[in-house]
């Protein structure tokens, strides 16, 4: 249904916005209330089409399922007068819900000031009516509650607490006539003497600040019983600058007794808890002490285990070296000692042959055939070379045996001055086979940067074991690196010597004497490096990153004990992923031997 609106009486945009609201029912009627136009919300609320509503009286349409009949006389009277009207309407929806509308009709005057039409707007006030209904129900429930509980409403003068009103429940709860409550000082005189000072102080201070408060105290009844009361006080400021008190007295004797019993039980429980805490604390201290003892015992057992392992290893090594020295050194010495006479005899025989050839240059055919058959010229040239190679081999065997003896120091197990460089060289000699070129690994280069070191007082065999553990670990790291990366070896055309690139597997050993008279031995590799987490556990017993069967996790732990505990030195590890690892060993050049954790040699 379309409607043309005079823009001079109502702006079109405002009217359109109001007409589109879903919660606002709008209708335009003639002077007698017959509908000329309704908005969509009005049509939906009545359940009729907009066209079918035209010509019907709006109150007749709203009369369906409503109590409008009580308002119709009022509406007709207002229409006849041409005046506005407003009323509330209750009706039932199609789903049997009760709804409320506030109907507001305003006259529209023509140019002569005569009412010609009406605008009727109906607002849904169902929520407000339901709220009012709920409030009334709540008020009735509270009224019944107050009348049925042990609660006494009262009013009093703020300063003196002189009652001006006391609810009738007071007589039943406390046994006093209501007239007695209005006597001066009645309230103060019936409060328990132990509670009275607190109540008076609280009442005066809080009332003076005009703040509401709640307080609990004991009150004497007419039959000489003490009951617990909760006094809920509301402070009201009067226009004459006086103060009025409004409140309720509630009998809380039963819950208070329960609370007091609970407090006593809690107090007893707290005392029991404190006793238990003391006992637990004492037990915890005892357990902590036992734990410390057990940890200390465990450390001692681990040290003893390491000592046994070290002792067994050195015993086996000593027996091996002793056997090698006995079984190999003597025959090699015999061979080496006979090489010089054999070389002299050979030279004499070769000289004699040369003399025969000089004096008898043309031997008979049979002898010439034998000379050619045995290749005498080749023998005379190769035999000195053969003897020289035997001399080199014998020297190599003697050096290996000497390196084994220097490494294990079977003849130097005591604390004495030794050459650190000799110990490092002996270790490198033992590990020489692992440094050479292999099918799956290039040669591992060793760069020695030895400084000027004095003879160092130490246990030489044990320090050699430290060098062995660290250098062997460096070789493992470089072999692991070879598997993961490719090494380049470039050849210098000028010198025809192999030059190392930055990625070539290298072990660098550097020694120096510090200003504080400490010997520093630095052993570094350019392997993959290790993480900070691993460095923190590197010297722990039985910690290893190697695969099962390749490492026991004891090498660096034993090395730490040898350097730190046996030689009063330090051992540190510095590493960076992708760049390698460096171990720095520092020991005093002069020191006092420490036998507290010595590993016995066998």
ROKE-510837 format. One record per residue (C-alpha): residue in one letter; y, x negated, z. Coordinates in pm, whole numbers, padded with zeros to 5 digits, always signed. Example, Ala and Ser with C-alpha at 12.3 -4.5 7.8 and 13.67 -1.06 7.14 Angstrom:
2
A-00450-01230+00780 S-00106-01367+00714 
REM end
This chain:
602
X+00000+00000+00000 X+00325-00166-00113 X+00656-00124+00066 X+01007-00206-00049 X+01226-00330+00234 X+01600-00333+00237 X+01695-00701+00270 X+02017-00602+00448 X+01825-00450+00741 X+01537-00695+00779 X+01488-01034+00616 X+01195-01018+00375 X+01037-01346+00487 X+01031-01243+00854 X+00888-00903+00771 X+00618-01056+00553 X+00517-01301+00828 X+00491-01020+01083 X+00296-00797+00846 X+00034-01068+00787 X-00044-01119+01157 X-00394-01007+01252 X-00302-00924+01613 X-00001-00702+01528 X-00051-00344+01404 X+00255-00231+01198 X+00339+00108+01048 X+00645+00265+00885 X+00681+00642+00942 X+00928+00912+00861 X+01139+01093+01120 X+00840+01309+01222 X+00596+01016+01259 X+00413+01058+00928 X+00283+00727+00795 X+00444+00583+00484 X+00310+00227+00506 X+00072+00026+00731 X-00024-00342+00730 X-00381-00465+00684 X-00438-00514+01059 X-00348-00145+01128 X-00593-00024+00861 X-00874-00251+00988 X-00821-00139+01349 X-00844+00234+01256 X-01135+00175+01017 X-00961+00371+00737 X-00827+00269+00397 X-00452+00215+00368 X-00409+00489+00105 X-00591+00750+00314 X-00354+00691+00605 X-00043+00787+00409 X+00105+01119+00527 X-00092+01130+00854 X+00089+01121+01184 X+00040+00782+01339 X-00035+00920+01686 X-00298+01151+01537 X-00464+00847+01378 X-00449+00651+01703 X-00571+00959+01894 X-00924+00904+01770 X-01142+00759+02048 X-00838+00728+02278 X-00655+00897+02562 X-00336+00946+02357 X-00317+01320+02433 X-00147+01247+02764 X+00137+01073+02571 X+00181+01314+02276 X+00444+01534+02444 X+00647+01225+02528 X+00616+01095+02169 X+00723+01426+02012 X+01021+01447+02245 X+01136+01098+02151 X+01088+01167+01779 X+01296+01480+01800 X+01568+01287+01980 X+01545+01003+01729 X+01506+00755+02012 X+01269+00466+02070 X+00943+00500+02258 X+00692+00264+02422 X+00358+00334+02585 X+00015+00180+02650 X-00289+00314+02471 X-00656+00276+02564 X-00925+00341+02305 X-01291+00272+02225 X-01382+00051+01929 X-01670+00126+01695 X-01890-00111+01903 X-01799+00076+02228 X-01559-00185+02361 X-01253-00071+02555 X-00930-00205+02407 X-00563-00164+02491 X-00252-00148+02272 X+00115-00162+02364 X+00280+00074+02114 X+00650+00018+02050 X+00841+00256+01818 X+01196+00174+01707 X+01419+00411+01499 X+01570+00304+01165 X+01913+00458+01106 X+02068+00538+00771 X+02425+00461+00673 X+02552+00759+00877 X+02372+00646+01190 X+02107+00917+01179 X+01745+00825+01246 X+01554+00844+00918 X+01244+00637+00979 X+01047+00463+01255 X+00888+00121+01272 X+00582+00132+01494 X+00439-00202+01618 X+00126-00214+01830 X+00032-00532+02017 X-00318-00593+02153 X-00288-00624+02534 X-00662-00602+02603 X-00673-00950+02757 X-00384-00872+02992 X-00538-00541+03103 X-00875-00704+03162 X-00704-00978+03364 X-00522-00720+03576 X-00850-00541+03629 X-01023-00863+03737 X-00737-00945+03974 X-00763-00604+04136 X-01137-00644+04177 X-01083-00990+04324 X-00823-00853+04565 X-01066-00587+04684 X-01342-00845+04730 X-01111-01070+04931 X-01006-00774+05144 X-01368-00690+05221 X-01440-01059+05285 X-01154-01095+05533 X-01261-00783+05714 X-01624-00896+05745 X-01594-01268+05831 X-01500-01433+06158 X-01141-01479+06055 X-00817-01381+06233 X-00489-01365+06038 X-00174-01442+06237 X+00200-01500+06217 X+00411-01703+06460 X+00750-01865+06516 X+00743-02219+06389 X+00872-02418+06686 X+00712-02239+06984 X+00402-02102+06810 X+00487-01766+06967 X+00270-01510+06786 X+00451-01224+06614 X+00131-01083+06464 X-00240-01127+06538 X-00517-00956+06343 X-00734-00702+06527 X-01041-00922+06476 X-00912-01146+06757 X-01024-00901+07024 X-01378-00891+06894 X-01408-01269+06836 X-01244-01401+07152 X-01255-01106+07395 X-00880-01095+07475 X-00665-00784+07434 X-00417-00813+07150 X-00129-00778+07399 X-00233-01105+07567 X-00192-01297+07239 X+00180-01214+07234 X+00242-01364+07579 X+00442-01694+07583 X+00229-02010+07573 X-00092-01808+07530 X-00208-02028+07244 X-00134-02361+07415 X-00295-02256+07745 X-00631-02177+07585 X-00678-02499+07384 X-00924-02755+07524 X-00741-03018+07733 X-00894-03301+07530 X-00773-03149+07202 X-00431-03024+07322 X-00228-03352+07287 X-00353-03405+06933 X-00285-03041+06838 X+00072-03044+06982 X+00157-03376+06816 X+00016-03267+06485 X+00184-02927+06504 X+00530-03068+06580 X+00522-03351+06323 X+00382-03147+06036 X+00587-02834+06110 X+00902-03044+06118 X+00821-03179+05772 X+00747-02821+05660 X+00408-02911+05517 X+00099-02693+05524 X-00186-02826+05734 X-00537-02762+05864 X-00654-02864+06210 X-00969-02814+06416 X-00987-02775+06793 X-01177-02604+07075 X-01053-02267+07208 X-01146-02090+07535 X-01280-01733+07499 X-01255-01454+07756 X-01617-01514+07866 X-01540-01885+07939 X-01700-02026+07625 X-01552-02305+07417 X-01561-02224+07049 X-01456-02444+06761 X-01172-02308+06546 X-01034-02415+06211 X-00663-02332+06202 X-00526-02302+05846 X-00145-02302+05864 X+00110-02226+05593 X+00468-02329+05673 X+00739-02096+05535 X+01112-02178+05537 X+01335-01878+05616 X+01690-01827+05487 X+01832-01879+05838 X+01685-02234+05839 X+01411-02129+06079 X+01042-02179+06016 X+00771-01916+06011 X+00402-01997+06035 X+00133-01795+05859 X-00231-01874+05904 X-00591-01792+05975 X-00816-01873+06270 X-01178-01925+06162 X-01470-01958+06403 X-01658-02269+06291 X-01870-02320+06604 X-02205-02311+06429 X-02118-02544+06139 X-01925-02766+06383 X-02227-02799+06608 X-02431-02884+06302 X-02166-03138+06201 X-02161-03293+06548 X-02539-03312+06551 X-02527-03469+06206 X-02262-03718+06320 X-02476-03813+06618 X-02777-03851+06392 X-02570-04057+06150 X-02446-04271+06438 X-02802-04331+06552 X-02904-04396+06193 X-02616-04641+06153 X-02721-04829+06466 X-03080-04836+06341 X-02955-04948+06001 X-02749-05227+06159 X-03054-05342+06351 X-03259-05333+06033 X-02987-05523+05846 X-02989-05790+06116 X-03366-05814+06094 X-03353-05818+05712 X-03081-06083+05723 X-03286-06294+05962 X-03593-06244+05745 X-03391-06326+05432 X-03269-06648+05591 X-03624-06736+05687 X-03750-06655+05336 X-03465-06854+05181 X-03557-07152+05395 X-03922-07111+05300 X-03821-07080+04935 X-03616-07399+04957 X-03909-07574+05120 X-04145-07447+04848 X-03901-07550+04574 X-03867-07894+04728 X-04245-07918+04756 X-04280-07807+04394 X-04032-08072+04280 X-04221-08335+04477 X-04548-08216+04324 X-04396-08228+03976 X-04269-08579+04039 X-04607-08680+04175 X-04771-08525+03868 X-04537-08715+03639 X-04610-09032+03830 X-04983-08976+03796 X-04948-08907+03424 X-04727-09211+03379 X-04961-09426+03584 X-05260-09306+03382 X-05079-09367+03053 X-04969-09715+03153 X-05315-09789+03286 X-05467-09692+02951 X-05202-09892+02767 X-05260-10193+02988 X-05634-10179+02930 X-05578-10138+02555 X-05336-10429+02535 X-05562-10643+02751 X-05857-10567+02522 X-05651-10637+02210 X-05516-10959+02357 X-05866-11069+02453 X-06056-10954+02143 X-05797-11039+01879 X-05573-11311+02016 X-05850-11565+02071 X-06010-11539+01722 X-05668-11530+01562 X-05565-11840+01757 X-05886-12010+01640 X-05814-11916+01279 X-05446-12008+01308 X-05533-12343+01473 X-05779-12435+01194 X-05544-12343+00911 X-05348-12669+00937 X-05656-12899+00909 X-05795-12674+00635 X-05467-12710+00442 X-05480-13091+00485 X-05844-13111+00375 X-05771-12893+00077 X-05476-13107-00025 X-05697-13420-00001 X-05972-13261-00212 X-05723-13145-00473 X-05569-13496-00481 X-05917-13646-00526 X-05989-13411-00819 X-05661-13512-00980 X-05762-13881-00945 X-06100-13813-01110 X-05926-13632-01395 X-05685-13923-01435 X-05954-14191-01446 X-06214-13987-01632 X-06015-13764-01868 X-06320-13698-02092 X-06616-13586-01883 X-06952-13522-02046 X-07002-13183-02210 X-07220-13044-01931 X-06958-13127-01663 X-06679-12992-01887 X-06870-12663-01918 X-06898-12632-01539 X-06523-12706-01498 X-06441-12431-01741 X-06692-12188-01582 X-06540-12216-01231 X-06179-12215-01368 X-06090-12532-01186 X-05726-12530-01298 X-05676-12177-01153 X-05845-12272-00825 X-05630-12584-00787 X-05314-12371-00827 X-05422-12062-00627 X-05595-12229-00330 X-05268-12349-00165 X-05123-11997-00211 X-05435-11847-00054 X-05402-12071+00249 X-05029-11986+00279 X-05106-11609+00274 X-05371-11659+00541 X-05109-11842+00750 X-04863-11548+00706 X-05134-11294+00800 X-05233-11487+01110 X-04867-11513+01216 X-04827-11136+01164 X-05126-11064+01387 X-04988-11296+01656 X-04649-11121+01638 X-04809-10777+01676 X-05008-10889+01979 X-04695-11047+02128 X-04498-10724+02066 X-04766-10523+02242 X-04750-10758+02538 X-04369-10752+02544 X-04364-10371+02520 X-04608-10310+02806 X-04481-10615+02997 X-04813-10663+03166 X-04695-11001+03270 X-04352-10871+03382 X-04422-10554+03586 X-04183-10662+03861 X-03806-10628+03881 X-03659-10926+03697 X-03405-11037+03438 X-03507-10957+03079 X-03359-10949+02730 X-03290-10585+02639 X-03280-10669+02269 X-03629-10814+02286 X-03756-10489+02436 X-03591-10283+02160 X-03731-10513+01891 X-04079-10489+02042 X-04054-10108+02036 X-03947-10113+01671 X-04239-10344+01592 X-04482-10092+01750 X-04324-09808+01550 X-04299-10009+01225 X-04568-09805+01050 X-04371-09482+01107 X-04053-09635+00964 X-04208-09742+00632 X-04202-09542+00308 X-04464-09265+00296 X-04564-09022+00026 X-04375-08735+00189 X-04092-08933+00347 X-03863-09216+00235 X-03813-09528+00441 X-03626-09470+00767 X-03357-09736+00789 X-03279-09895+01125 X-02929-10037+01168 X-02900-10269+01469 X-02553-10337+01604 X-02633-10564+01897 X-02353-10680+02121 X-02344-10986+02348 X-02554-10882+02647 X-02652-11085+02951 X-03001-11080+03087 X-03043-10745+03264 X-03222-10697+03595 X-03466-10410+03541 X-03825-10298+03514 X-03874-10407+03154 X-04193-10214+03080 X-04044-09886+03197 X-03723-09934+02997 X-03935-10011+02690 X-04106-09676+02745 X-03762-09508+02746 X-03678-09677+02415 X-04015-09569+02275 X-03963-09200+02373 X-03610-09178+02228 X-03679-09368+01904 X-04003-09173+01847 X-03810-08846+01892 X-03550-08969+01642 X-03824-09043+01389 X-03968-08691+01444 X-03624-08540+01384 X-03572-08738+01062 X-03919-08650+00932 X-03841-08284+01000 X-03514-08325+00813 X-03694-08469+00509 X-03899-08152+00480 X-03582-07939+00464 X-03351-08150+00253 X-03349-08408-00027 X-03247-08772+00023 X-03077-08977-00244 X-03108-09348-00284 X-02866-09511-00527 X-02902-09863-00663 X-02610-10102-00677 X-02604-10272-01019 X-02403-10565-00883 X-02640-10663-00602 X-02954-10475-00714 X-02993-10364-00349 X-03048-10011-00228 X-02739-09858-00067 X-02755-09578+00187 X-02590-09245+00115 X-02460-09028+00400 X-02782-08825+00390 X-03030-09114+00397 X-03255-09104+00708 X-03109-09360+00944 X-03146-09469+01306 X-02853-09665+01446 X-02903-09874+01762 X-02590-10014+01925 X-02556-10217+02247 X-02253-10341+02438 X-02137-10448+02780 X-01870-10222+02930 X-01573-10335+03140 X-01752-10204+03450 X-02044-10444+03390 X-02273-10171+03265 X-02510-10220+02972 X-02482-09941+02714 X-02766-09868+02472 X-02680-09603+02210 X-02958-09468+01988 X-02841-09222+01720 X-02997-09048+01421 X-02849-08841+01138 X-03105-08561+01167 X-03055-08187+01201 X-02912-08201+01555 X-02991-07971+01848 X-02814-07676+02012 X-02625-07675+02343 X-02889-07448+02496 X-03162-07702+02423 X-02948-07993+02551 X-02914-07818+02888 X-03295-07816+02928 X-03369-08141+02746 X-03466-08339+03057 X-03664-08057+03227 X-04032-08134+03285 X-04268-07980+03026 X-03984-07854+02805 X-04043-07925+02437 X-03939-07782+02101 X-04230-07936+01917 X-04536-07746+01799 X-04837-07715+02027 X-05037-08037+02033 X-04752-08261+01917 X-04536-08277+02231 X-04602-08248+02605 X-04241-08213+02721 X-04275-08512+02956 X-04123-08799+02755 X-03754-08734+02820 X-03819-08610+03175 X-03992-08940+03259 X-03717-09131+03077 X-03455-08956+03292 X-03636-09056+03612 X-03675-09415+03496 X-03305-09454+03405 X-03140-09246+03680 X-03369-09276+03980 X-03528-09615+03917 X-03233-09805+03768 X-02934-09609+03915 X-02811-09551+03562 X-02723-09255+03343 X-02869-09102+03027 X-02672-08854+02817 X-02736-08662+02498 X-02465-08568+02247 X-02553-08365+01940 X-02390-08161+01667 X-02586-07930+01439 X-02615-08073+01091 X-02484-08419+01192 X-02747-08567+01421 X-02812-08663+01783 X-02715-08961+01999 X-02863-09074+02332 X-02648-09303+02547 X-02821-09506+02819 X-02610-09694+03072 X-02754-09916+03346 X-02588-10174+03573 X-02638-10529+03456 X-02693-10635+03819 X-02858-10396+04060 X-03090-10360+04354 X-03444-10247+04271 X-03532-09891+04374 X-03893-09841+04472 X-03861-09476+04580 X-03993-09336+04255 X-04160-09639+04100 X-04448-09587+03858 X-04727-09824+03949 X-04876-10030+03668 X-05248-10085+03627 
REM end
